[in-house]
Amino acid sequence: MILKASPVLRVFLCHSSADKPVVRILFHLLSVDGIDPWLDEKNLLPGEDWDLAIRSAVRTSNIAIVCLSKSGTNKAGFVQKEIRYALDVADEQPQGAVFIIPLRLEPCDVPDRLRRWQWVNLYERDGLDLLCQALRARAESLGIAINLRGISQQALSLFNPSHIATYGFDSRGVLIGEIFGLTMDGKYDEAQSKLESYLKENPDYDLLYYHTQDLSERCNQKDRAIRILSNTVPQIESIQPLWAGRMLKIRGTSKITTLA
């Protein structure tokens, strides 16, 4: 007997290239059970026709999240085509269905074409919670089970409003997105190398915490997480004892007392 694959909520991430750092992190957060996010750099294959592939991706998606920023809304180019494709598909949806979600990454004007839909502000404290409510409502209407439990916890750090304002649109945001992307792709050594480089310049211990949490809980790499924590927690204890204690509690790693 051939088992049918469980349905997933297909989410298209419409964005401008300038917003790639934040959107990469959003892609990581949405890569959970029951959700299949679509991001050009992850899903487009070499040699594919951009226009045809993106048009097809929008049409087969259940939701299109249109990411908006000051630079993105003022630019002409492919993102405007993506919005146009999304609007075409939205016109075909049943009345009342959630399909287009305008997501403001920072304070900016919402284009007139998108003003008929209620937008959400990712840079506000409850922004991601509201986005998750919309995703959950759409999934339930389609009979799809999604797991959003881990998103809110990680978002407290990754999408903290002050963090978005600080690094959301610069090279640090790009690097954070790369670290999580490499981790989810199973390229653990490369992810760890980039993480170590990042931490030398930015002692961002919440990022270290969520990285090791991903290794332990999402990637079945608990031993690797323990090794990383064994080599970093002792030096963190003297600087940030609260963070050190929190890291030691990741799935049984509290027994670590010496360097590996």
Secondary structure as GFF3:
##gff-version 3
##sequence-region A 1 260
A	DSSP	beta_strand	9	14	.	.	.	ID=ss1
A	DSSP	three_ten_helix	17	19	.	.	.	ID=ss2
A	DSSP	alpha_helix	20	30	.	.	.	ID=ss3
A	DSSP	beta_strand	35	38	.	.	.	ID=ss4
A	DSSP	alpha_helix	40	43	.	.	.	ID=ss5
A	DSSP	alpha_helix	50	59	.	.	.	ID=ss6
A	DSSP	beta_strand	63	68	.	.	.	ID=ss7
A	DSSP	alpha_helix	70	73	.	.	.	ID=ss8
A	DSSP	alpha_helix	78	90	.	.	.	ID=ss9
A	DSSP	beta_strand	100	104	.	.	.	ID=ss10
A	DSSP	three_ten_helix	112	114	.	.	.	ID=ss11
A	DSSP	beta_strand	120	121	.	.	.	ID=ss12
A	DSSP	alpha_helix	127	141	.	.	.	ID=ss13
A	DSSP	alpha_helix	149	158	.	.	.	ID=ss14
A	DSSP	alpha_helix	161	167	.	.	.	ID=ss15
A	DSSP	alpha_helix	171	184	.	.	.	ID=ss16
A	DSSP	alpha_helix	188	201	.	.	.	ID=ss17
A	DSSP	alpha_helix	205	213	.	.	.	ID=ss18
A	DSSP	pi_helix	214	218	.	.	.	ID=ss19
A	DSSP	alpha_helix	222	237	.	.	.	ID=ss20
A	DSSP	alpha_helix	241	248	.	.	.	ID=ss21
A	DSSP	three_ten_helix	250	255	.	.	.	ID=ss22
###
